[in-house]
Amino acid sequence: MSAKKRKIEDENRIFNSLWENEYLFIINKQKKPQCLVCLNIIAVLKEYNLKRHYMTNHSSKYDKYTGVARENVVIDLKRKLQTQQNVMVKATTSQQLSLMASYVISNEIAKSKKSLSDGEFIKNCAIKMAKSINENRIASEFEKISLSRRTVTRRIADTDSVIPLDESTDVSDVSQLLIFVRVISPQFEMYEELLELCSLHGSTKGIDIFNAVKNAIEPFGGFKKMSSVVTDGAKSMVGKNIGFVGLLRKSDINVPAIHCIIHQEALCGKIMKLDNIMNTVFKITNLIRGGNRSLNHRNFIKYLEELDCIIELGDVKVLSLTLVDHV
């Protein structure tokens, strides 16, 4: 029988603190040995690997430092590394805050039903307000926030697709709560699935919906892993006191809550007055196909054929229209 191959992670190798002075190495946050001089990371924690790296790359420059001088070199190298890390953390934090601000403002634009192009207007106003009170540093932070029309559109689409909730009633008058989730795997692959169909046999208040969703997502990490929630506009969903969203806030779950895309289209249809267009379409359709209109239909087809607007593709006839602007 062949010997079982050992795994590196099973060998419990421990970093020796003496290696800091001898080979100028430390253990980073990922539990890997990292060189203080060139910042290279050694994959396998073995003294031979650290010594070989030091002797090959840095011994000629740092062997002359011994005793207290050697300790001062290590302290100075650690301080430089910490400074670089702080700069990177600060830059990353600033980018994260700018990104969060972009999502927050985009969410407010969507909830207020404002034009997606208003993001740039809001940004310009914020910059000018900061400059008018001599807060140039704050103005520079505002300038980092991306609020172009395309960016706002993407932000709204992103927050519109994490945990959508909708409640409907089936033929037996039992309310059915549909819970969809969109998740990202460790391999950065996105999945969207129906997580659970919950039957609400009693009332459909905010607390009932809250408990149903909580029980459904508890096995997967609970509300702490939720980045946003998408609901319709019912009071049991968005009520700030006893609605589902309000109960989330009381549980210290402060994630964006917005309308789902289906209900956004319904809201758009209510706000945009397109009755004159739809009435015209209905009248034309009814004139051609409504009731006993066979003659009108045949005349319409004949008219299209005379204009060469119908193309035959095998047994299928396709309508081809060309729109011409008349001056």
C-alpha positions in Angstrom: 0.0 0.0 0.0 1.2 3.5 -0.8 1.8 6.0 2.0 -0.8 8.6 2.5 0.3 11.9 1.2 0.5 14.6 3.9 -1.3 18.0 3.4 0.5 21.2 4.3 -2.4 22.5 6.3 -2.3 19.4 8.5 1.3 19.8 9.6 0.5 22.6 12.1 3.6 24.6 11.2 4.3 27.5 13.5 6.1 30.8 12.8 9.1 31.4 15.0 9.3 34.9 16.3 13.2 34.8 15.9 12.7 34.7 12.1 11.7 38.4 12.2 15.3 39.5 13.0 17.1 36.7 11.2 15.2 36.7 7.9 13.1 39.9 8.1 9.8 38.0 7.8 6.4 38.4 9.6 3.1 36.6 9.6 0.4 38.5 7.7 -3.4 38.5 8.3 -3.7 35.5 5.9 -1.4 33.5 8.2 1.3 33.5 5.5 5.0 34.5 6.0 5.6 37.9 4.3 8.9 39.6 3.6 9.3 43.0 5.2 11.6 44.2 2.5 10.0 43.2 -0.8 6.6 42.2 0.6 6.7 38.9 -1.2 4.6 36.1 0.4 6.1 32.6 0.8 3.5 29.9 0.2 4.9 27.2 2.5 5.9 28.1 6.1 9.3 26.5 6.4 12.5 28.0 7.8 14.4 26.8 4.7 12.1 28.7 2.4 12.4 31.9 4.4 16.2 31.6 4.8 16.7 30.9 1.1 14.6 34.0 0.1 16.6 36.2 2.5 20.0 34.9 1.4 19.2 35.2 -2.2 17.6 38.7 -2.2 18.5 40.7 0.9 21.5 39.3 2.8 24.0 41.5 1.0 22.2 44.7 2.1 21.1 43.7 5.7 23.7 41.4 7.0 25.8 44.3 8.2 23.1 45.2 10.7 23.4 43.3 14.0 22.1 43.6 17.6 20.1 46.8 18.3 20.7 48.1 14.8 19.1 45.0 13.4 16.0 45.4 15.7 15.7 49.1 14.6 15.7 47.9 10.9 12.9 45.5 11.6 10.9 48.2 13.5 11.4 50.6 10.6 10.4 48.0 8.0 7.3 47.2 10.0 6.3 50.9 10.2 6.7 51.3 6.5 4.5 48.2 5.8 1.8 49.5 8.2 1.8 52.9 6.5 1.3 51.3 3.1 -1.5 49.1 4.5 -3.2 52.1 6.1 -3.1 54.0 2.8 -4.6 51.0 1.0 -7.3 50.6 3.7 -8.2 54.2 3.6 -8.5 54.2 -0.2 -10.6 51.1 -0.1 -12.8 52.5 2.6 -13.3 55.7 0.6 -14.3 53.7 -2.4 -16.7 51.6 -0.4 -18.4 54.7 1.1 -18.7 56.3 -2.4 -20.2 53.2 -3.7 -22.7 53.0 -0.8 -23.7 56.6 -1.3 -24.3 55.9 -5.0 -26.6 53.1 -4.1 -28.4 55.1 -1.4 -29.1 58.1 -3.8 -30.1 55.8 -6.6 -32.6 54.1 -4.3 -34.0 57.4 -3.3 -34.4 58.4 -6.9 -36.3 55.2 -7.6 -38.6 55.6 -4.6 -39.4 59.2 -5.5 -40.1 58.2 -9.1 -37.6 60.8 -10.4 -35.8 60.8 -13.7 -32.7 58.6 -13.7 -30.7 61.5 -15.1 -31.3 63.5 -11.9 -28.4 61.8 -10.2 -25.9 64.2 -11.9 -28.0 67.2 -10.9 -28.0 66.0 -7.2 -24.3 65.4 -7.3 -23.6 68.9 -8.7 -25.8 70.5 -6.1 -24.0 68.6 -3.3 -20.6 69.7 -4.6 -21.6 73.4 -4.8 -23.2 73.3 -1.4 -20.0 71.9 0.1 -17.8 74.5 -1.6 -20.1 77.4 -0.6 -19.4 76.6 3.1 -15.7 76.1 2.5 -15.8 72.4 2.8 -13.5 71.5 -0.1 -12.6 68.2 1.4 -16.2 67.1 1.5 -16.7 68.5 -2.0 -13.9 66.3 -3.3 -15.6 63.2 -1.7 -18.8 64.1 -3.4 -17.0 64.2 -6.7 -16.0 60.6 -6.3 -19.6 59.4 -6.2 -20.7 58.1 -9.6 -24.3 59.1 -10.4 -24.5 59.1 -14.2 -27.8 58.0 -15.8 -26.4 54.6 -16.7 -24.9 54.2 -13.2 -28.2 55.0 -11.5 -29.9 52.5 -13.8 -27.4 49.8 -12.9 -27.7 50.6 -9.2 -31.5 50.3 -9.2 -31.3 47.0 -11.2 -28.8 45.6 -8.6 -30.9 46.5 -5.6 -34.0 45.2 -7.4 -32.8 41.6 -7.4 -31.8 40.3 -4.1 -34.8 39.1 -2.0 -38.0 39.8 -3.8 -41.3 39.1 -2.0 -44.8 39.0 -3.3 -48.0 37.7 -1.7 -51.0 36.4 -3.7 -54.1 34.3 -3.0 -54.8 30.9 -4.7 -58.1 29.5 -5.7 -58.8 28.2 -2.2 -58.4 31.7 -0.7 -55.1 30.8 1.0 -52.5 33.5 0.8 -49.2 32.3 -0.8 -46.0 34.2 -0.1 -43.3 33.7 -2.8 -39.7 34.3 -1.7 -37.1 34.6 -4.4 -33.4 35.0 -3.8 -30.4 36.0 -5.9 -27.1 34.9 -4.5 -23.4 34.9 -5.6 -21.4 31.7 -5.1 -17.7 31.7 -3.9 -16.9 31.2 -7.6 -18.7 34.6 -8.3 -21.5 32.9 -10.2 -24.9 34.4 -9.8 -28.0 32.3 -9.1 -31.7 33.3 -8.9 -34.1 30.7 -7.5 -37.5 30.4 -5.8 -36.4 29.9 -2.2 -39.8 28.9 -0.7 -43.5 29.1 -1.2 -45.1 29.9 2.2 -48.8 29.4 2.8 -50.3 32.0 5.2 -53.5 30.3 6.4 -54.4 33.0 8.9 -53.8 36.8 8.6 -51.3 38.4 6.3 -50.0 41.1 8.5 -46.4 42.3 8.5 -45.5 40.1 11.5 -46.8 37.0 9.6 -44.7 37.8 6.6 -41.7 38.7 8.7 -41.9 35.3 10.6 -42.4 33.4 7.3 -39.3 35.0 5.7 -37.2 34.6 8.8 -38.0 30.9 9.0 -37.2 30.5 5.3 -33.8 32.1 5.3 -32.6 31.1 8.8 -31.0 27.9 7.6 -28.9 30.0 5.1 -27.5 32.6 7.5 -30.6 34.7 8.3 -31.1 38.4 7.7 -27.5 39.2 8.4 -26.5 37.9 4.9 -29.3 40.0 3.2 -28.1 43.0 1.2 -31.5 44.3 0.1 -35.2 43.4 0.0 -37.7 44.0 -2.8 -41.4 44.1 -2.1 -44.6 45.5 -3.5 -46.2 48.6 -2.0 -48.7 47.0 0.3 -48.8 48.3 3.9 -48.1 44.9 5.3 -44.9 45.0 3.3 -43.6 48.5 3.6 -45.3 49.8 6.7 -42.7 51.6 8.9 -44.1 50.4 12.2 -45.7 47.0 11.8 -45.0 46.2 8.2 -42.3 43.7 7.0 -39.8 46.5 6.3 -40.6 48.3 9.6 -40.0 45.0 11.5 -36.7 44.6 9.7 -35.6 48.1 10.9 -36.7 47.3 14.5 -34.5 44.2 14.2 -31.5 46.4 13.2 -31.6 45.1 9.6 -30.9 48.3 7.8 -30.9 47.2 4.1 -32.4 49.0 1.2 -36.1 48.2 0.6 -37.5 49.1 -2.9 -40.3 48.2 -5.3 -39.8 45.1 -7.4 -39.5 45.6 -11.2 -43.1 44.3 -11.9 -44.7 46.8 -9.6 -42.3 49.6 -10.9 -43.9 49.0 -14.3 -47.3 49.2 -12.8 -46.4 52.5 -11.1 -45.0 53.8 -14.3 -48.3 53.0 -16.1 -50.3 54.9 -13.5 -48.1 58.0 -13.7 -47.6 58.2 -17.5 -50.8 59.3 -19.2 -50.9 57.1 -22.4 -54.7 56.9 -22.7 -54.8 58.7 -26.1 -52.2 56.3 -27.6 -53.8 53.1 -26.2 -57.3 54.3 -27.3 -56.1 54.8 -30.8 -54.5 51.3 -30.9 -57.6 49.7 -29.5 -59.8 51.4 -32.2 -57.5 50.4 -35.0 -57.3 46.8 -33.8 -61.1 46.6 -33.3 -61.7 48.0 -36.8 -59.6 45.3 -38.4 -60.2 42.2 -36.2 -63.1 43.0 -33.8 -66.4 41.3 -34.1 -67.6 40.4 -37.6 -64.8 42.3 -39.4 -63.6 39.6 -41.8 -64.0 41.9 -44.8 -62.0 44.6 -43.2 -59.3 42.1 -42.3 -59.1 40.8 -45.9 -59.0 44.3 -47.3 -56.2 45.2 -44.8 -54.1 42.2 -45.9 -54.7 43.1 -49.6 -53.6 46.7 -48.9 -50.4 45.5 -47.2 -49.6 43.2 -50.1 -50.1 46.1 -52.6 -47.5 48.1 -50.6 -45.1 45.1 -50.6 -45.2 45.0 -46.8 -45.6 41.3 -46.5 -42.7 38.9 -47.0 -43.3 35.2 -47.4 -40.8 32.9 -45.5 -41.9 29.4 -46.4 -45.4 28.9 -45.1 -45.1 32.0 -42.8 -46.0 35.5 -43.8 -44.0 38.3 -42.1 -45.1 41.9 -41.9 -42.4 44.3 -42.9 -42.9 48.0 -42.3 -40.6 50.9 -42.9 -41.2 54.1 -41.0 -40.7 57.3 -43.0 -40.5 60.8 -41.5 -42.6 63.3 -43.5 -41.4 66.8 -43.5 
